[in-house]
């Protein structure tokens, strides 16, 4: 069955992934190769309607890291934009304000709401900006985002503290990060994520929020073909008529690639067992 936030105490206080899952992060280059090899299959994902999409990179990464994701989405018919704030080293003074202004400008220039896609820490940015600009945001899609992580829930915590200088994160701030945006929100996560405990990427599922499970590494999620298909599918949802990913019966490629959360005995996905 689909995981729920209230199932166990583990979901509330998860430990960071252990050494085995961290070692599995070495498969990230193969995920990029799989993405290139599977490009014809990925192009069968739903096509976009040309609305603007802003993509946020993860911790200590920049726009180069999201290039495969952005090129794929552009080829699918979305108006894709990089965040253009250099390396993501945490909420430096002026960065969040610049991102907010960027969304407002994209909305004004296009006349259309903006979808926000964020990988890892970039997903936290996407969610927070959507909370600030719900009238300008069409949807949010995150990939391995640690919005439910305390200090013990991610192996990148010390790295974040080192490069951001942000050491004053109390329980109230973590609770605020978990709050959902008031727009359609999708969290794509992997149980084999070696950086962020997968429970920290679980969204409470509602009529406007959902989780999609993929088999991917944390570092390779932005190029993983199954994850990219899911991102395109979510962004292609008609504005004002958003439907949850698993709401309709799974057919065709989606049935092969994605586990149906309503069937505990569902087989493993095409690219690996869950």
C-alpha positions in Angstrom: 0.0 0.0 0.0 1.0 3.6 -0.4 3.2 4.8 2.5 1.4 7.3 4.9 3.0 9.9 7.1 1.3 8.3 10.2 2.1 4.7 9.6 5.1 4.4 11.9 7.3 6.5 14.1 10.1 5.9 11.6 8.3 8.2 9.2 8.4 11.0 11.8 12.0 10.5 12.9 13.9 8.7 10.1 17.6 8.0 10.2 19.9 9.1 7.4 20.6 6.4 4.8 23.2 3.9 5.8 26.5 2.9 4.1 24.9 0.5 1.6 22.5 3.0 0.2 25.2 5.6 0.1 27.3 3.2 -1.9 24.4 2.8 -4.3 24.8 6.5 -5.3 27.7 5.3 -7.5 25.1 4.2 -10.0 24.2 7.8 -10.9 26.4 7.8 -14.1 24.5 4.7 -15.3 21.2 6.5 -14.8 22.4 9.3 -17.1 23.4 6.7 -19.6 20.0 5.0 -19.2 18.3 8.3 -19.8 20.2 8.8 -23.1 19.5 5.3 -24.2 15.8 5.5 -23.2 15.2 8.9 -24.8 12.8 7.6 -27.5 10.8 5.9 -24.7 10.8 9.0 -22.6 9.5 11.1 -25.5 6.3 9.2 -25.2 5.6 11.1 -22.0 2.7 13.7 -22.2 3.7 16.9 -24.0 3.6 20.3 -22.5 1.4 23.3 -23.4 4.3 25.8 -23.4 3.8 27.3 -20.0 6.9 28.4 -18.1 8.8 26.0 -15.8 11.5 27.1 -13.5 14.0 24.5 -12.4 16.0 24.6 -9.1 19.3 22.6 -8.5 20.3 20.8 -5.4 22.8 21.5 -2.7 26.2 22.6 -4.0 25.0 22.2 -7.5 24.2 24.7 -10.3 22.3 24.9 -13.5 24.7 22.5 -15.3 23.4 19.7 -13.0 19.8 20.2 -14.2 20.7 20.5 -17.9 19.5 16.9 -18.9 16.2 17.5 -17.1 15.7 21.0 -18.7 16.6 19.8 -22.2 14.1 16.9 -21.9 11.3 19.2 -20.7 12.0 21.7 -23.4 11.9 19.0 -26.0 8.5 18.0 -24.6 7.1 21.4 -25.2 7.6 23.3 -21.9 9.1 26.8 -21.7 12.0 25.8 -19.3 14.1 28.2 -17.4 17.3 27.7 -15.2 17.4 29.4 -11.8 20.5 31.4 -12.7 21.7 31.9 -9.1 25.0 30.1 -9.4 25.6 27.2 -7.0 22.9 26.4 -4.5 24.7 26.9 -1.2 21.6 27.6 0.9 19.5 30.7 1.4 22.1 33.4 0.9 20.9 37.0 1.3 19.0 38.0 -1.8 18.7 34.6 -3.4 15.1 33.8 -2.3 14.1 37.4 -3.2 15.7 37.0 -6.6 13.8 33.7 -7.1 10.5 35.3 -6.1 11.1 38.2 -8.6 12.0 35.7 -11.3 8.7 33.8 -10.9 6.8 37.1 -10.9 8.6 38.2 -14.1 8.0 34.9 -15.9 4.3 35.1 -15.0 4.1 38.7 -16.2 6.0 38.0 -19.5 4.1 34.9 -20.4 0.7 35.7 -18.9 0.6 32.2 -17.5 1.3 30.6 -14.1 4.7 29.1 -13.5 5.5 25.5 -12.6 8.4 25.0 -10.2 10.6 21.9 -10.3 13.2 21.3 -7.6 15.8 18.7 -7.1 16.9 17.9 -3.5 17.4 21.3 -1.7 16.1 22.9 -4.8 12.8 21.2 -4.1 12.6 23.0 -0.7 13.1 26.3 -2.6 10.3 25.4 -5.0 7.9 24.6 -2.2 8.7 27.7 -0.2 8.3 30.0 -3.2 5.0 28.4 -4.1 3.8 29.1 -0.6 4.8 32.8 -1.1 3.3 33.1 -4.6 0.3 30.7 -4.8 -1.4 32.9 -7.3 1.6 32.8 -9.7 2.4 29.1 -9.3 0.7 26.4 -11.3 2.2 23.3 -9.7 5.3 22.1 -7.8 7.3 18.9 -8.5 10.2 17.9 -6.3 12.8 15.2 -6.7 14.3 13.7 -3.5 13.5 16.9 -1.6 14.2 16.8 2.2 11.3 18.9 3.2 10.6 16.6 6.1 14.2 16.1 7.2 15.6 17.1 10.6 19.4 17.1 11.1 19.4 13.3 11.3 17.4 12.6 8.2 20.0 13.4 5.5 23.7 12.6 4.9 24.1 16.1 3.4 23.3 17.9 6.7 26.9 18.6 7.7 27.7 19.7 4.1 24.8 22.1 4.2 25.9 23.6 7.5 29.5 24.0 6.2 28.8 25.7 2.9 25.7 27.7 4.1 26.8 28.7 7.5 23.3 28.1 8.7 23.4 26.4 12.0 20.3 27.7 13.7 17.5 25.5 12.4 15.0 24.8 15.2 12.0 22.5 15.2 9.6 25.3 14.3 11.5 25.9 11.0 11.5 22.3 10.1 7.7 22.1 10.8 7.2 25.1 8.5 9.1 23.4 5.7 6.8 20.4 5.9 3.7 22.5 5.4 2.3 21.9 1.9 1.9 24.6 -0.8 -1.6 25.6 -1.7 -1.1 24.4 -5.3 -0.9 20.9 -6.9 2.3 19.3 -5.4 4.1 16.1 -6.4 7.0 14.6 -4.5 9.1 12.1 -6.4 11.1 9.9 -4.1 13.2 6.7 -4.0 13.5 4.2 -1.2 17.1 3.6 -2.3 18.0 7.3 -2.0 21.5 7.3 -0.4 21.5 10.9 0.7 18.0 11.8 2.0 15.9 9.3 4.0 13.0 8.5 1.7 10.5 9.2 4.5 11.7 12.8 4.5 10.4 13.2 1.0 6.9 11.9 1.7 4.1 14.3 1.2 0.8 13.9 3.0 -1.5 12.8 0.1 -4.6 15.0 -0.5 -6.7 16.0 -3.4 -3.8 18.4 -4.4 -0.7 16.5 -3.2 0.8 13.2 -4.0 3.9 11.0 -3.9 5.4 9.0 -6.8 7.9 6.3 -6.1 10.8 5.7 -8.5 13.9 3.4 -8.3 16.7 6.0 -8.5 19.8 7.3 -6.7 19.7 10.8 -5.2 22.5 12.1 -7.5 21.0 10.4 -10.5 17.4 11.3 -10.0 17.5 14.4 -12.3 18.6 12.2 -15.2 16.8 9.0 -14.3 14.4 8.1 -17.2 11.6 7.0 -15.0 11.8 10.1 -12.9 11.9 12.4 -15.9 8.9 10.7 -17.4 7.0 11.4 -14.1 8.1 15.0 -14.1 6.8 15.6 -17.6 3.6 13.8 -16.9 2.9 16.0 -13.9 3.7 19.2 -15.6 1.5 18.3 -18.5 -1.6 18.2 -16.3 -4.1 20.9 -17.5 -4.3 24.0 -15.4 -7.3 23.8 -13.2 -7.9 20.2 -14.0 -5.0 18.5 -12.1 -5.4 14.8 -11.3 -3.3 12.6 -9.1 -0.8 10.4 -10.9 -2.4 7.2 -9.7 -6.0 8.4 -9.8 -6.7 6.8 -13.2 -5.9 3.2 -14.1 -2.3 2.7 -15.1 -2.0 2.0 -18.8 0.8 1.5 -21.3 4.2 2.8 -20.3 3.0 4.1 -17.0 1.9 0.6 -16.0 5.3 -0.8 -16.8 7.4 1.9 -15.2 5.5 2.8 -12.0 4.2 0.8 -9.1 0.5 1.1 -8.3 0.4 2.2 -4.7 -3.0 0.5 -4.2 -1.5 -2.9 -4.8 0.8 -4.2 -2.1 1.8 -7.1 -4.4 2.7 -5.0 -7.4 5.8 -6.2 -9.2 9.0 -4.2 -9.3 9.3 -1.4 -11.8 11.0 -1.9 -15.2 14.3 -0.4 -14.0 14.6 -2.3 -10.7 12.8 -3.9 -7.8 11.4 -1.8 -5.0 
